[in-house]
Amino acid sequence: MLNFGCNNSNFIKLLSESFYLEPLLKGDLTHQAELLSLRQDMTTLLSFVEENKVVGTQSTGNMPLKMIRQLTSNFVNPPKLEHKIGDRIYKIRSESEVWQLYFLHILAEVGNLLKIAPSKQWRLKPAGRKFLNVPPLNQVLYLLMIWWYRVNWLVAYQIAGIGEKLPNNFEIITLESLTNIPANTRASFEEFADLLIQKTGLRWTASDSTFVRKFLYSSIEKIVIDILATFGMIEQEYLDEPLGKAKIPKLVSFKITSYGVALLKANKMIVID
């Protein structure tokens, strides 16, 4: 295992160090990292900030709407910034409503790539410039480490019933549980979620406990499965579930790809104190 400590300068060594990546430099792993939409969109964001004057909003420091439209049009899969429901068109009102961008914002700010503050110009930090000049696999693994060890996962599931933080060691137990699943093998989502709930002690804290199990499943789907899918590490399988007169997709199983297993193993090699 490699101990990079919690010091920012040590953690940023992950960007340039490559010896721990050698087991991953086989097959098409580097090619998959290069093609990953998340990685490409992050480089697009950092380059955009470097080339344009982006001044954060007065209240939160988030990107203003005009800049959001300009930036996201260059994403691999540009998000919809307006939705039509019946005869009405609903437009986004803030960056936090565009998860695809907001997730990048969180990773970049927590990962020391960008300096962001209310009413201040967004600026690249030294690590942000370094990020733009390292191989794609280094970039992807760095973003994964930032998510795993630095970000409060509940930003991806902001529902009060879970509380303000996850149980101690939730992320480490999740990593251990995922690495126990063989590559390219279908795993039941509910069985995985039940095991994770049991091992971590994840619980519902709100007074309304009518749909506790459903909410806990939903939280694990959002903060674990969906995020790993964003990193290209997981493939999901859904079935339509009746809801009144309509049907909604229900996650029934997932498969960790060989690429995903490799990144999880690399993740496990790193110890962040």
Contacts in CASP RR format, 6 or more apart in sequence:
PFRMAT RR
TARGET T0000
AUTHOR 0000-0000-0000
METHOD contacts of the structure
MODEL  1
MLNFGCNNSNFIKLLSESFYLEPLLKGDLTHQAELLSLRQDMTTLLSFVE
ENKVVGTQSTGNMPLKMIRQLTSNFVNPPKLEHKIGDRIYKIRSESEVWQ
LYFLHILAEVGNLLKIAPSKQWRLKPAGRKFLNVPPLNQVLYLLMIWWYR
VNWLVAYQIAGIGEKLPNNFEIITLESLTNIPANTRASFEEFADLLIQKT
GLRWTASDSTFVRKFLYSSIEKIVIDILATFGMIEQEYLDEPLGKAKIPK
LVSFKITSYGVALLKANKMIVID
1 268 0 8 1.000
1 269 0 8 1.000
1 270 0 8 1.000
1 271 0 8 1.000
2 20 0 8 1.000
2 269 0 8 1.000
2 270 0 8 1.000
2 271 0 8 1.000
3 271 0 8 1.000
3 273 0 8 1.000
4 10 0 8 1.000
4 11 0 8 1.000
4 13 0 8 1.000
4 14 0 8 1.000
4 270 0 8 1.000
4 271 0 8 1.000
4 272 0 8 1.000
5 11 0 8 1.000
5 271 0 8 1.000
5 272 0 8 1.000
5 273 0 8 1.000
6 272 0 8 1.000
6 273 0 8 1.000
8 112 0 8 1.000
8 127 0 8 1.000
11 111 0 8 1.000
11 112 0 8 1.000
11 145 0 8 1.000
11 272 0 8 1.000
12 112 0 8 1.000
12 127 0 8 1.000
12 130 0 8 1.000
14 138 0 8 1.000
14 141 0 8 1.000
14 142 0 8 1.000
14 145 0 8 1.000
14 270 0 8 1.000
15 127 0 8 1.000
15 130 0 8 1.000
15 131 0 8 1.000
15 134 0 8 1.000
15 138 0 8 1.000
15 139 0 8 1.000
15 142 0 8 1.000
16 130 0 8 1.000
16 134 0 8 1.000
16 138 0 8 1.000
18 135 0 8 1.000
18 138 0 8 1.000
20 266 0 8 1.000
20 269 0 8 1.000
20 270 0 8 1.000
21 137 0 8 1.000
21 138 0 8 1.000
21 141 0 8 1.000
21 266 0 8 1.000
23 262 0 8 1.000
23 265 0 8 1.000
23 266 0 8 1.000
24 30 0 8 1.000
24 137 0 8 1.000
24 141 0 8 1.000
24 262 0 8 1.000
24 263 0 8 1.000
24 266 0 8 1.000
25 137 0 8 1.000
29 137 0 8 1.000
29 259 0 8 1.000
29 262 0 8 1.000
30 135 0 8 1.000
30 136 0 8 1.000
30 137 0 8 1.000
32 232 0 8 1.000
32 259 0 8 1.000
33 39 0 8 1.000
33 135 0 8 1.000
33 136 0 8 1.000
33 137 0 8 1.000
33 139 0 8 1.000
33 140 0 8 1.000
34 136 0 8 1.000
36 136 0 8 1.000
36 140 0 8 1.000
36 231 0 8 1.000
36 232 0 8 1.000
37 75 0 8 1.000
37 76 0 8 1.000
37 77 0 8 1.000
38 104 0 8 1.000
38 140 0 8 1.000
38 143 0 8 1.000
38 230 0 8 1.000
38 231 0 8 1.000
38 232 0 8 1.000
39 136 0 8 1.000
39 139 0 8 1.000
39 140 0 8 1.000
39 143 0 8 1.000
40 75 0 8 1.000
40 76 0 8 1.000
41 75 0 8 1.000
41 76 0 8 1.000
41 100 0 8 1.000
41 104 0 8 1.000
42 104 0 8 1.000
42 107 0 8 1.000
42 108 0 8 1.000
42 113 0 8 1.000
42 131 0 8 1.000
42 139 0 8 1.000
42 143 0 8 1.000
43 131 0 8 1.000
43 132 0 8 1.000
43 139 0 8 1.000
44 71 0 8 1.000
44 74 0 8 1.000
44 75 0 8 1.000
45 71 0 8 1.000
45 101 0 8 1.000
45 104 0 8 1.000
45 105 0 8 1.000
45 108 0 8 1.000
46 108 0 8 1.000
46 113 0 8 1.000
46 114 0 8 1.000
46 124 0 8 1.000
46 128 0 8 1.000
46 131 0 8 1.000
46 132 0 8 1.000
47 132 0 8 1.000
48 54 0 8 1.000
48 70 0 8 1.000
48 71 0 8 1.000
48 74 0 8 1.000
49 114 0 8 1.000
49 122 0 8 1.000
49 123 0 8 1.000
49 124 0 8 1.000
50 124 0 8 1.000
50 129 0 8 1.000
52 67 0 8 1.000
52 70 0 8 1.000
53 121 0 8 1.000
54 63 0 8 1.000
54 64 0 8 1.000
54 67 0 8 1.000
54 121 0 8 1.000
54 122 0 8 1.000
55 64 0 8 1.000
55 119 0 8 1.000
55 120 0 8 1.000
55 121 0 8 1.000
55 122 0 8 1.000
56 62 0 8 1.000
56 63 0 8 1.000
56 64 0 8 1.000
56 116 0 8 1.000
56 117 0 8 1.000
56 118 0 8 1.000
56 119 0 8 1.000
56 120 0 8 1.000
56 121 0 8 1.000
56 122 0 8 1.000
57 63 0 8 1.000
57 64 0 8 1.000
57 94 0 8 1.000
57 95 0 8 1.000
57 118 0 8 1.000
57 119 0 8 1.000
58 118 0 8 1.000
58 119 0 8 1.000
59 118 0 8 1.000
60 94 0 8 1.000
60 95 0 8 1.000
60 96 0 8 1.000
60 118 0 8 1.000
61 116 0 8 1.000
61 117 0 8 1.000
61 118 0 8 1.000
61 119 0 8 1.000
61 120 0 8 1.000
62 94 0 8 1.000
62 95 0 8 1.000
62 96 0 8 1.000
62 102 0 8 1.000
62 105 0 8 1.000
63 71 0 8 1.000
63 95 0 8 1.000
63 101 0 8 1.000
63 105 0 8 1.000
63 122 0 8 1.000
65 92 0 8 1.000
65 93 0 8 1.000
65 94 0 8 1.000
68 81 0 8 1.000
68 92 0 8 1.000
68 95 0 8 1.000
68 98 0 8 1.000
68 101 0 8 1.000
69 81 0 8 1.000
71 101 0 8 1.000
72 78 0 8 1.000
72 79 0 8 1.000
72 81 0 8 1.000
72 98 0 8 1.000
72 100 0 8 1.000
72 101 0 8 1.000
75 100 0 8 1.000
75 101 0 8 1.000
77 100 0 8 1.000
79 98 0 8 1.000
79 99 0 8 1.000
79 100 0 8 1.000
79 101 0 8 1.000
81 91 0 8 1.000
81 92 0 8 1.000
81 98 0 8 1.000
82 89 0 8 1.000
82 90 0 8 1.000
82 91 0 8 1.000
82 92 0 8 1.000
83 89 0 8 1.000
83 90 0 8 1.000
84 90 0 8 1.000
92 98 0 8 1.000
95 101 0 8 1.000
95 102 0 8 1.000
95 105 0 8 1.000
96 102 0 8 1.000
103 156 0 8 1.000
103 230 0 8 1.000
105 114 0 8 1.000
105 116 0 8 1.000
106 151 0 8 1.000
106 155 0 8 1.000
107 113 0 8 1.000
107 143 0 8 1.000
107 146 0 8 1.000
107 147 0 8 1.000
107 151 0 8 1.000
108 114 0 8 1.000
108 116 0 8 1.000
108 128 0 8 1.000
109 116 0 8 1.000
110 146 0 8 1.000
110 150 0 8 1.000
110 151 0 8 1.000
111 127 0 8 1.000
111 142 0 8 1.000
111 146 0 8 1.000
111 150 0 8 1.000
112 125 0 8 1.000
112 127 0 8 1.000
112 128 0 8 1.000
113 124 0 8 1.000
113 125 0 8 1.000
113 127 0 8 1.000
113 128 0 8 1.000
113 131 0 8 1.000
114 122 0 8 1.000
114 123 0 8 1.000
114 124 0 8 1.000
114 125 0 8 1.000
114 128 0 8 1.000
115 122 0 8 1.000
115 123 0 8 1.000
115 124 0 8 1.000
115 125 0 8 1.000
116 122 0 8 1.000
131 139 0 8 1.000
131 142 0 8 1.000
140 231 0 8 1.000
140 263 0 8 1.000
141 263 0 8 1.000
141 266 0 8 1.000
141 267 0 8 1.000
143 231 0 8 1.000
144 231 0 8 1.000
144 263 0 8 1.000
144 267 0 8 1.000
145 267 0 8 1.000
145 270 0 8 1.000
145 272 0 8 1.000
147 153 0 8 1.000
147 227 0 8 1.000
148 171 0 8 1.000
148 175 0 8 1.000
148 267 0 8 1.000
149 171 0 8 1.000
149 270 0 8 1.000
149 272 0 8 1.000
150 272 0 8 1.000
152 165 0 8 1.000
152 166 0 8 1.000
153 166 0 8 1.000
153 170 0 8 1.000
153 171 0 8 1.000
153 223 0 8 1.000
153 224 0 8 1.000
153 227 0 8 1.000
154 162 0 8 1.000
154 163 0 8 1.000
154 164 0 8 1.000
154 165 0 8 1.000
154 166 0 8 1.000
154 223 0 8 1.000
156 222 0 8 1.000
156 223 0 8 1.000
156 226 0 8 1.000
156 227 0 8 1.000
157 218 0 8 1.000
157 219 0 8 1.000
157 222 0 8 1.000
157 223 0 8 1.000
159 215 0 8 1.000
159 218 0 8 1.000
159 219 0 8 1.000
160 205 0 8 1.000
160 206 0 8 1.000
161 204 0 8 1.000
161 205 0 8 1.000
161 206 0 8 1.000
161 215 0 8 1.000
162 202 0 8 1.000
162 204 0 8 1.000
162 205 0 8 1.000
162 215 0 8 1.000
162 219 0 8 1.000
163 205 0 8 1.000
166 200 0 8 1.000
166 202 0 8 1.000
167 200 0 8 1.000
167 201 0 8 1.000
167 202 0 8 1.000
167 203 0 8 1.000
169 200 0 8 1.000
170 200 0 8 1.000
170 202 0 8 1.000
173 196 0 8 1.000
173 199 0 8 1.000
173 200 0 8 1.000
174 196 0 8 1.000
174 200 0 8 1.000
174 224 0 8 1.000
175 264 0 8 1.000
175 267 0 8 1.000
175 268 0 8 1.000
177 192 0 8 1.000
177 195 0 8 1.000
177 196 0 8 1.000
177 199 0 8 1.000
178 224 0 8 1.000
178 228 0 8 1.000
178 256 0 8 1.000
178 264 0 8 1.000
179 261 0 8 1.000
179 264 0 8 1.000
179 265 0 8 1.000
179 268 0 8 1.000
181 187 0 8 1.000
181 192 0 8 1.000
181 256 0 8 1.000
183 256 0 8 1.000
183 257 0 8 1.000
183 258 0 8 1.000
183 260 0 8 1.000
183 261 0 8 1.000
184 255 0 8 1.000
184 256 0 8 1.000
184 257 0 8 1.000
184 258 0 8 1.000
185 255 0 8 1.000
185 256 0 8 1.000
186 237 0 8 1.000
186 253 0 8 1.000
186 254 0 8 1.000
186 255 0 8 1.000
187 253 0 8 1.000
187 254 0 8 1.000
187 255 0 8 1.000
187 256 0 8 1.000
188 252 0 8 1.000
188 253 0 8 1.000
189 217 0 8 1.000
189 221 0 8 1.000
189 225 0 8 1.000
189 251 0 8 1.000
189 252 0 8 1.000
189 253 0 8 1.000
189 254 0 8 1.000
190 217 0 8 1.000
190 252 0 8 1.000
192 220 0 8 1.000
192 254 0 8 1.000
193 216 0 8 1.000
193 217 0 8 1.000
193 220 0 8 1.000
193 221 0 8 1.000
196 202 0 8 1.000
196 220 0 8 1.000
196 224 0 8 1.000
197 203 0 8 1.000
197 216 0 8 1.000
197 220 0 8 1.000
202 216 0 8 1.000
202 219 0 8 1.000
202 220 0 8 1.000
203 216 0 8 1.000
204 212 0 8 1.000
204 215 0 8 1.000
204 216 0 8 1.000
221 251 0 8 1.000
225 234 0 8 1.000
225 236 0 8 1.000
225 251 0 8 1.000
225 254 0 8 1.000
228 234 0 8 1.000
228 256 0 8 1.000
228 260 0 8 1.000
229 235 0 8 1.000
229 236 0 8 1.000
231 260 0 8 1.000
231 263 0 8 1.000
232 257 0 8 1.000
232 259 0 8 1.000
232 260 0 8 1.000
233 256 0 8 1.000
233 257 0 8 1.000
233 259 0 8 1.000
233 260 0 8 1.000
233 263 0 8 1.000
233 264 0 8 1.000
234 254 0 8 1.000
234 255 0 8 1.000
234 256 0 8 1.000
234 257 0 8 1.000
234 260 0 8 1.000
235 254 0 8 1.000
235 255 0 8 1.000
235 257 0 8 1.000
236 251 0 8 1.000
236 253 0 8 1.000
236 254 0 8 1.000
237 251 0 8 1.000
237 252 0 8 1.000
237 253 0 8 1.000
237 254 0 8 1.000
237 255 0 8 1.000
238 249 0 8 1.000
238 250 0 8 1.000
238 251 0 8 1.000
238 252 0 8 1.000
239 249 0 8 1.000
239 250 0 8 1.000
239 252 0 8 1.000
240 247 0 8 1.000
240 248 0 8 1.000
240 249 0 8 1.000
240 250 0 8 1.000
241 247 0 8 1.000
241 248 0 8 1.000
241 249 0 8 1.000
241 250 0 8 1.000
256 264 0 8 1.000
END
